[in-house]
Amino acid sequence: MKILSYIILPMVGAWCAYAWLEWREDSLRLVEYATTNSEMRHVVLSDSTQVWLSAGSVLFCPEKFMGKTREVYLSGEAFFHVQKADCPFRVNTDKLSADISEATLGITAYPDMEEVMTTLLDGKFVLSFKNRKQFLADETGIRYDYNATNNRLIKTSVNLDKIAWGMKGYLVFQGVSVDCLASTLERHFNVIFNYEETETARKRLTITFPPDADIQEVMSVLGKMITDMNFSITKREV
């Protein structure tokens, strides 16, 4: 039985964010942008960088960028449209960092996921891992999936048009595991998934749902895709 947590995992993300804040050597005033489950948020940072936060996410950043880097911390998922400046823009997560000069990209880094997924829409960026290795990501239409457990980086081709729909509230899944999909649906619909893993459920799924789709509609479609899946919805549990 697979039971996804709502208490411990957000605490893990909060602890990682706190550790990053404590590590900061400067005395910049920090701002927190956060979304609850079922919520999306668009913010514009002091350097005009635009950020679209997905459900259940938190972003820490200076009230005003100063110094040699523009540095933020993300726990969750966000799209960034980074404006060019003299100093690079760095997104820190609990497993890796992304250094960006000028680009549009999506980063998925929830604490309950083994992988951090970064997708480049345009421009380029450099991934820096905890083992101090770096990787130049300059291929648009590619999602870079990094697994910190086995230290593997996998590249997956994605449809950029559909990725961009994510900034408009669509639920876009391209080659993701059932675990990843279930975690996203939990946050988006504010529900809890209890499910048993089967051989079919381990396959990768590609599907898009419109912003107005409800949990019943989503599960009905998934039930047709995963042939050995039966489901029921009781209040907030699936």
N, C-alpha and C positions, 0 to 999 in steps of 0.2 A: 504494500500500500504506500502510495506516494502522498505525503501531506506537506504542503508548502507553508512556511512559517510567516506570520505577520508581525511577530514581536522581536525575535532574536535577530533576524536578518537586517531590519532597519537599524537596530542598535549597532550592528557591525559597521554599516555604512556611516553612522554618526560617529563611531569611534575613530574610523579612518580619517574622517573629515577633521575631527578634533586633533588628531595626531599631526595632520598637515598644518593646522592653524598654529599649534604649539611650535612646530618646526620653523615657521616663518621668523626670520631674523629682523625684519623691519617692523615698524609700528604703524603700518597703514591701517586705516579704518576699514573694516571688512563689512560687506553686505551679504545677506543670505536671501536667495530666491528659492522658493520651494513650491512644490505642487503636491496636493493630496491625491489619493486614488481617484480615478475618473476625471482628473483635471489636467488641462494643458495650459501653458503660459508662454507668452512672447515678451521678451525683455530686450532692451537696448542698453548696452554697457557704455561707460564713459568715453570709450574710444570709437563709438558708433558700431561696434560689433553687435550683430543681432544673434539672439539665442532663442530657440524654441524648445522649451522644457516639456518632456512627456510626463505622463502620470507617475506619481510616486518618486519624484526626483528632487535633488537639492543641488544648488550651485552656490559656492562661496567665491566672492571676488572682491577686490579692493573697491572702495567707493570711487577712487580715482587712481588710474594707473600711473605709477612713477617708477623710475629706475630703468634697468637694462632689459627687463622682461615684463610682459603683461601676463600675469599668472592667475589661474583660477583653479578651483577644485570641483569636480563633478562626481556625484554618486547618483547613478540613475541613467537616464537617456536624454540626449539633447542634440539638436542640429545647430551648428555654428556657421555663420557667415562672417568671416574674419576680415576686417579692414586692414589694408596694408599700412605699416608704420615703420619707423626706424628700428624699433625693438620687436622681437618675435613674440608671438602669442602662444602660451603654453597651457594646455588642459591637463591637469593631474587627475588620476584616478587611483584606486587602491592597488592596481596591478601594472599600470603603465602610464606614460605621459606622451602627449602629442604636441610637437613643436610646429607651429604654423606661421608662415610669413603672410600669405594671402590665399585663402581657400574657402570652399564651402564643403562641409563634411558632417556626417552624423556619427555620434559616439554612443554606444550602449555599454554601460558599466555598472549594472546593478550588483549589489553584494551577494545576491543569491544565485548568481550565474558564474559558472566556471570560466566562461570565455568573456573577453572584452572584444566587442565588434566595432570596427571603425570603417566607414564607407565614404569614399572620396567622390564628390560630385564635380568639383573642378579645383584646379590648383595642385598643390602638393604639400606634404607634411612629413615629419620624421617621427617615428615611434621610438621611444626609449623604454627599455624593459628594466625590471628590478635587478637582473643580472648584469646591467650596464651595457648590454648590447643595444645597437641601434639599427633601424631599418628605414630606408627612404621609400615612402609610399607616394608614387606619382602616376599611378594608373587609374584613370577615371572609370567608373562602372565596375569597380572591384571592391568587395568587402574583405577586410583583413580581420580574421578571427584569431585572437591570441589566447591560448590556454596556458595559464601560469602554472598549472599542476605538472604538465609534461613539457612545458616550455616550447610549444609548437605554434607556428604561425601558418595559417592556411588561408589561401586566397580563393574567393568565390565570386564568380561573375553575377552581377545583379542588373536589374532594369532600373536605370537612373530616373526615368519618368515616374515610376511607381514609388521609388525612394522619396522623391520630392513630394509626393502626395502625403507622406507622413507629417509634413509641416502643416498640412491642411486638415489634420484630424483623422485621416484614413489609418486603418490598421493594416500594415504592410508586412508580410512574412515572405522571405525568399530563402529557401534552403535552410530552414531552422529546425531544431529538434522540437519534439513535443514538450519537453521540459521548458524550453525557452518560450514557446507559444503559450503554454499554460500560465507561466509567470506573468507574461504580458497581459493576458486576459484577466488575471486576478487583479492587477493594478487598474486596468482600464474600466472594468465593470464592478470593482470593489466586491469581489466574490472570493470564495475559497474552493480550491480544487482538491478533491480526494480521488486518486485514481491508481489503478494497478498498471504497471508497465508490462506491455506485451511485445512480441517481436515486431508486429506491424507498427506499434506506437513508437518504435525507435527510429523509424524512417524520417527523412527530412521532408518538410512540407513547404509548399509555395502557394500562397493565397492572399488575397486582399479583400478587406471588408470596408464598406462605406462608413462615414462618421455616424450615421443614424442607425446602424445595425444594433440590435439588442442581443443579449446573451443567448436567448432562445434561438434566434436566427443563426447566430454563429455556430452554436453547438449542432444544430440540424445539418449545416453544411459539412462540418467536421465529421459528423457521424456517417456521412456518405463517402467521405474520403478515407476514413480509417474503418475498414470493413468489420473488424472484430470489436468495435467500440459501441457500448451501450451507455446511455447517460440518463440522469434525472436531475432536476433542479428543484431544490427545496430551500426557499428563502434565499440565503446568500451562499449556499453550498451547492457545488456541482459534483 
